[in-house]
């Protein structure tokens, strides 16, 4: 298991979660009731696809960032949705 701190954009909240191998970005966001958000490793980093496993891509104790789709922008959301469709 790994522990992550999820920084929720625009709220000042930092929410801690524990993940297991195979845990996806979507799993984390669902667990935190942040279904309208996207997850990334940083403000200038690409977003994880909803079905993408993040376990091997993060370190124990690392901060990750949840941003709303509105903050990301429509073009990026469309690109991510297309990537999710391909990966599914």
C-alpha positions in Angstrom: 0.0 0.0 0.0 1.0 3.6 -0.6 -0.3 6.8 1.0 -1.0 9.8 -1.2 -2.0 13.4 -0.3 -4.5 14.7 -2.9 -4.4 18.5 -3.2 -7.9 19.6 -4.3 -7.6 22.7 -6.6 -9.4 25.8 -5.5 -10.4 24.5 -2.1 -7.2 24.5 0.0 -8.0 20.9 1.0 -5.4 18.2 1.2 -7.0 14.7 1.5 -5.1 11.6 2.3 -5.8 8.3 0.7 -4.2 4.8 0.6 -3.9 3.0 -2.7 -3.1 -0.6 -3.7 -1.5 -2.0 -6.8 -4.0 -1.5 -9.7 -5.7 1.5 -8.2 -6.7 3.9 -11.0 -7.0 7.6 -11.1 -10.8 7.2 -11.3 -10.8 5.0 -8.2 -9.0 7.7 -6.2 -11.3 10.4 -7.4 -14.4 8.3 -6.8 -13.2 7.4 -3.2 -12.9 11.2 -2.5 -16.2 12.0 -4.2 -14.4 14.1 -6.8 -15.9 12.6 -10.0 -15.8 15.9 -11.9 -12.0 16.2 -11.3 -8.9 15.0 -13.1 -5.7 13.8 -11.3 -2.1 14.7 -12.1 1.3 14.7 -10.4 1.5 18.4 -10.5 0.0 21.7 -11.8 2.1 21.5 -15.0 2.0 17.7 -15.5 -0.3 15.7 -17.8 -3.4 14.2 -16.3 -3.9 10.5 -15.6 -6.6 8.8 -17.7 -9.5 7.7 -15.5 -8.7 4.0 -16.0 -5.0 4.4 -15.7 -3.3 2.7 -12.8 -1.3 5.2 -10.8 0.3 2.9 -8.2 3.6 2.4 -10.1 3.7 6.1 -11.2 3.7 7.6 -7.7 5.8 7.3 -4.6 4.6 6.6 -1.1 3.8 9.9 0.6 3.7 11.9 -2.7 1.3 14.8 -3.3 -1.0 14.5 -6.4 -3.3 17.2 -7.6 -7.1 17.1 -8.4 -8.3 19.8 -10.8 -11.8 20.4 -12.2 -12.4 20.0 -15.9 -13.3 23.7 -16.1 -9.8 24.5 -14.8 -8.2 22.2 -17.3 -9.9 23.5 -20.4 -12.2 22.0 -23.0 -9.5 20.9 -25.5 -7.5 19.0 -22.9 -10.6 17.3 -21.6 -11.6 16.2 -25.1 -8.1 14.8 -25.6 -8.2 12.9 -22.3 -11.7 11.5 -23.1 -10.4 10.3 -26.5 -7.4 8.7 -24.7 -9.7 7.0 -22.2 -11.9 5.6 -25.0 -8.8 4.2 -26.7 -7.5 2.7 -23.5 -10.8 1.1 -22.5 
